Amino acid sequence: MEKTDGIGNENGSTEEKQSFKDGSICGYNSLHHLLSANLKPQLYQEVSRLLLGLNCGKALETIVPPESAKALSSKHDFDLQAFKFSADKELLREPRVVRVGLIQNCIALPTTAPFSDQKKAIFEKLGPIIDAAGASGVNILCLQEAWMMPFAFCTREERWCEFAEPVNGESTQFLQEFALKYNMVIISSILERDINHGETLWNTAVIIGNHGNIIGKHRKNHIPRVGDFNESTYYMEGNTGHPVFETAYGKIAVNICYGRHHPLNWLAFGLNGAEIVFNPSATVGELSEPMWPIEARNAAIANSYFVGSINRVGTEIFPNPFTSGDGKPPHPDFGHFYGSSHFSAPDASCTPSLSRYKDGLMISDMDLNLCRQLKDKWGFRMTARYELYADTLASYLKPDFEPQVISDPLLHKKSF
């Protein structure tokens, strides 16, 4: 490996700290760029095989986006990448190829700007990226968690609730126009104000159909209580179960942010027939980055569906310092949201990640036939023993539950 950008030189520790601060990895926008720039092609090919897997026995194919999308990427300075997941040719079914997109972005204005200006600016920022997705023929597009506002849910300040809106509110109406224009299904994660139930707040994903209609919604099942991310000041666990939405382009579901840490949450979407599960998120490097490339990929493998993982980018500075009860002094930010959005497939292959610090659009063609092909290959549904899990869970939920532990009778016997 060449000793460039702070790799392997005596100033590495200082530059590493600076890299973490600006969001890069030793000056590179992602791990894959770092490796490709510093490894010989043959070595990088082998490392890439181990890191990204193989799709139908081959490395993922890249897709060349149309010139109009590339022009928008250049003009508005967002990362644009595109790949293709294939499936084996079948005798009785035609390929079911869907083009899917993920958008990651930082906020458009400082958190101190008037709320109306912040919202207007984020709409203006997202417009060209959505246009690039539309120009690229994306069929299903997912935005990051709470894309229409700063991620203020751990500041414990009531005023950020002003960003909340009903399911058919301003953000949904903004996206409905794009859905209709581009014949595109769009998943929009918002802070929902439930008008019919005492204006209760929820963390909600709205599913907008390709005709501009609202298909339905899903509310975040799992709420974090770790470090700065103690979001129950604003909303509690959702009440919509594990819905799968049948769209013109396939059956999709949304596992919002912290739900990715819960294997049974992923499982339930699979049991309900999901073919693609999206994970719109907001998470920072110090907390979760080692988990990020693992959990979604594991879910895709275990449940035989595709997963789209989206994380916002940037460091959001809030006007008033806050504490999180973990002993750290008051601080005005959560840390760096590290982007790195990517796709995972049921055959264990995955795309490289988008930038760790830039806005980005990740596009993937995926043949949904791959889902059934991997179910047939591995037989997870037939070998899972759900009846044993059901019995254990039913027993665990009882107040008098006792773990099934068999102790060695000689474990505590004194030796003479």
N, C-alpha and C positions, 0 to 999 in steps of 0.2 A: 504494500500500500504506500502510495506517495505521501510524503509529509506535507500536506497542504491544508489550508484553512484550519490550522490549529490541531491537526491530527498528528499525534506523536511528537510534537516539539515541546520544548520546556515551557512555553507560554500557553500550553493547551488549557490548563485549568482556568486561567483568566479569560481566554477566548471562549471557553466552553460556557462560562457564566454569562458572557455577553451574548453568545448564541442563544442561550435559553431565554434571555431577556428579550431579544428581538424576534424570538419564535423560530429561528432556524436551528438546524442541527449542524453545528460547526460550519456555518455559512451556507449550508444546502437546505433546500425547502422541504426535503423528505429523506427518509432513510434510503429509499431506492435510488434517489439521485446521488446521494453520498457514495453508495456502493458502486453504481455504474461509472462514476467519475474517477474512482480510485482503484478499481479492480480491472485486470486484463479481461477482455471480452469473454474468453473461455471460462475464466473463473467466475465472472459475474453471471454467466449463463447457468452455471451449476448452483451458485448461491441463490439465484432467482428461482430455480426449480424447487429448491428446498423451502424457500420463504413463501412462494406464491402457489406452489403445486402445479399440476398439469391438468388441463381440461381435455378429456377424451385422449389422453396420452400425449398431448402437445402443449407447448406454451401458449398462453392466450394470444389471440390475434389482436392487433391494434386496428382501429377504425380511423380513417381520415375524415374529420368533420368537414362540412361544406365551407367554402370560402367566406360566406356571410357570417357564419358562427365564429370562424377564426378572426375575422375582422373585428367583431364585437369583443372578443377576448382580448385582442391587442389594444383596442381603443379604451376599454374599461378596466384593463389590467386584472383579469381573473384567469386562474389556471383552468385549462380546458384539456381533458383527457377522455379517450374513448376506446373501449375494448369489446371483444365479442366472445361470449360463452356459447360453445356448440354443444350439440347432443348427437348421439349415434343415429344414423338413418334407420327408420322403422318401416316395416312392410305395410302396416295397416293404418298408421297415422301420419299425416303430413306434419312437417315442422311447425311449431307454434312460437315463432320468433316475436318478441316484444322488445321495444327499445325503451329503456328506463333511464331516468336522470336523477342526480342528487345535487343539491345546491348548498354550499357552505358560504358563510359571509360574516364579516365583522359589522358592528353597528356603523351607521353613516355619520352621526354627529355625536359630540360628547354628551354624556348623561346629564350635564348641566343645562343643555339647550331646552327651550320650551318643548313640552311633550308633543304638541301638534307639529312642530318643526321636525322633531325626531321621526315621527311616523311618516310624514311626507317624504323625508329624505330617504328612509329605508325603502319606501315604495319606488322612489326614483332609482335607487341603487339596484334593486332586484329586477326592475323592468328589462334592462338589456340582457341580463343573464337568462331570464325566462325566454326572451326573444331568441337567444342563441340556442336554447333547448328546442324551442318550436321550429327554428330554421333547420335543426338537425333531425327533425322528425321524431322527437321523443314522444312516446305514448303515455307514459306514467312519470310524473315528476314529484319528488318529495323535497320539502324545505326543512330546515333545521328546527329544533325545539324553540318555541316562542320567538320566531324569526322577526316578528313585528315590533319588538321592543328590546331594551337592554335586559340581560338576565339578572334581574334585581331581586330574585326571590329569596335571597338569604340576607338581605339588608335589614329585614324586619321593619321596614318603613311602609306605612299604609299608603302613602301617596302614589306608589307605583301601581296600585290597583286601578288607577285611572286608565291604564292601557287595556284593561279587560273589556271584552266586547261579546255580544251574543254570537251564536254560531253563524247567523246570517249577517254579521256586522261588516264593518268597512273593509277589513282584510280579506274576508271571503268574497265580497263584491269585487274587490280589486283583482283577485285571482280568477273569478268566474269569467271575466272578459278574456283572459288568456286561455282558459280551458276551452271556451267556445271558439276562439280564433284559431287555435292550433289542434282542435279535436283531441285534447289532452286531459287525462285524469291527473288531478293535483292533490297532494296531501299537504295540508296546512296545519301546523301546530301553533295554537294560540292560547292565551289566557282567556278562558271563557267566563262570561258572566251569565249565569243561569237565571234569566228573568222570571221564569215560571216557578222557581223554588227559592224565593226570598233573596234573589240576586247572589246566590252562592257562587263562589269561584271554583273553577276546575282547570286543570292542565289538560287540554283537549286537542285531539287531532280531528280536523274536519276533512272529509273525503268529498272532493268536488268531481262530479262526473264529466265526461268528455263533451257533454251537451251544455255544460255550464250549470247543471243542477247539483243540489246537495244530496249525495247518496246517504250519508250518515255521519256518525261521529264515534270516537272512542276516547275515553278518559283514562289518564295515566293510572295504572294499577298500583305501582309501588312508589312510595315517596321516601327520598333519602333523609337520613338523620345522621350524617357523617361529616365531620369537619365543618366547613362553611356551608355545606349544602344541607341545611335544615329547612326544608321548604314548606313545612306544615303551617307556618304563619299565614300562608296565602291560600293553600288548598290541601285537601286530604285525599286519601286513596279513592280512585274512581269507582263507579258503580255500573259500568257497561259490560263487564265480563271480558270475553276474548272474541269479539266479533271479527268475522272475515267478510270482506266486501267483494261481491262478484261484480266485476266491471267489464267493459267491452274488451279489455286486454288481459284478463286473468283474475284470479282470486288473490286479494291482497289483504294484509293486516298491518297494524302499527303497534310496535312494542316501544313505548315512549321511554327514552333515556334510562333511568335507573332500573327499569324492568329487565334490562339485558343481563343484570347480575343474578337473575332468578331463573334457573333452568325450567321449572315447571311453567313459568309464564310463556317461554318460548314453546314448550311442549303443547300447551293448550291451543295456541294459534295453529299449530300443525294438525292437531286432532280435529280442528274445525275446517281443515282443508286448505289452508293458505299455501300459495305457490311462491309468493314474494312477501317477506316481512320487512318493513322499514323500521329503522331505529333512529328517529330524530333526537339528537342529544345536545347537551351543553356540559362539557366536562373539561377539567384542566389537567395539565401534565403531571404535576406533583401528586395528584390523587389517583389517576386511573390509567395513565398511558400504557404501562406494561400489559394491562388487561385488554386494551382496545383492539389489537389485531387478533385476539384469541377468542373472546366470548362469542362474537357474532359468527365467526367461522365454525366454532364448535356447534352452535345452534343450527347453522345451515347443514352441517354433516348429520347431526343427530336427528333432525326433523325432515330432511330431504326437501328443503326449499331454498330459494335464494334469499339473501339478506342484503339490504342496503343500509349502511351505517353512515350517519351524517353528524358532524360536530362543527360548532361555530368556531370562528377564529378571532384572535385579538385579545387584548387586555382591556377590560372595561373598568374605568376609574369612576367611582361614585363620590359625590360631594361630601358625604359624611362617613367617617371610618366606622367600622362595625367589628364586633367580636363574634367568635363562634364557640366559645366555651371549651376550647382545646388548649388553653394556656398561652396562646399566641397574643401579642399585643394588638390593639386595634389597628385595622388596616382598611384601605379604601378600595381594594379589588380582590377578586377570587384567585388571581393568577392568570396564566396564559391559556386561553382556549386554543387547543392545538390542531384544529381542523382534522386533516388526515382521513377524510371521508373515502369510503371504498365499498366494493361489492364482494360478497362471498357466495360461492356456489355449493350445491349439495355434494359435489364430487371432491371437495376440499380445495379446489382452486380458488384464487381470489385475485382481484386487480391490485396493482400498486395503489398507493394512497395519493390523494390530492395534497396540495401544499400544506405545510404546518402553520403558515402565517398569511397566506393570501386567500382572497375570495376564490371560489372555484365551482366548476361544473363538471361532474363525472357522468359520462354516458356509457351505457352498456347495452348491447344486444344480448338477449338471453333466450335460448330455446327452452321453453317451459316443459318440453317432453323430458328433459333431463331429470326432473323431479321424480316422475314415475320410474324412470330407468334406474335411478339409484335406490328407490324403494324395492324394486324387484331384485337388484343386485345384493343388497345387504339384509333385507328382510327384517328391518328394525321393528316394524309394526307387528309382525307375526311373532317375534321373539321377545317382546318387551315385558311380558308378565304384568300387565296393568292390574290384574286382580290382586297380586301380592302388594303392589304399591297402594292400591285402594284400601286394603285391609290395614296396612301399616299407618297410613294417613288417618283413617277413621279412628284407630286406636290412639294415635298421637294426640288427637284433638280432645280426648277425654281427660277430665281433671285428674283421674287416678292412673294415668299412663305410666308404665314402667318400661324403660328400654330393654330390648331383648339382648341381654348380656349374660354370657355364661362364663363364670369365673373359674379359674383353676383352683380346685379344692386345696392345693398345696401352696397357693400364692402367699398366704399369710402365716403359714406354719413355721414355727421357729426351728432352726436347725441346731442340733446338739453336737 
